[in-house]
Amino acid sequence: MAMDKRINLRCSESFENLLHQKMTEAGYNSYSELIRDLVEGVRIEQRCKGLQKLIKEINKIGVNLNQITRYVNETKMIDQFALQGINDSYKNLSTLISRYNNVS
């Protein structure tokens, strides 16, 4: 489909600032892209700030838990080392959840 029609929109400065904020949060590079998707009913998902960092931190916790699981399976026992690792992972995950809930 050719994009050969141009539409001008008049708005207040505060509305333009809000539109720019929404465009940036949703990961768009232009107002046109955002408005076309909105009008066509495309689902616009806002990207959380720091989401990639959160994913990496959760992944690290998963890696630690996998290492603890391997250790427990190899030794066939759960010792203080394994319990402390599980407890640390739980605390780290709880901290991330709390931080994420406070941001949302």
Secondary structure, 3 states (H helix, E strand, C coil): CCCCCCCCCCCCHHHHHHHHHHHHHCCCCCHHHHHHHHHHCCCCCCCCCCHHHHHHHHHHHHHHHHHHHHHHHHHCCCCHHHHHHHHHHHHHHHHHHHHHHHHC
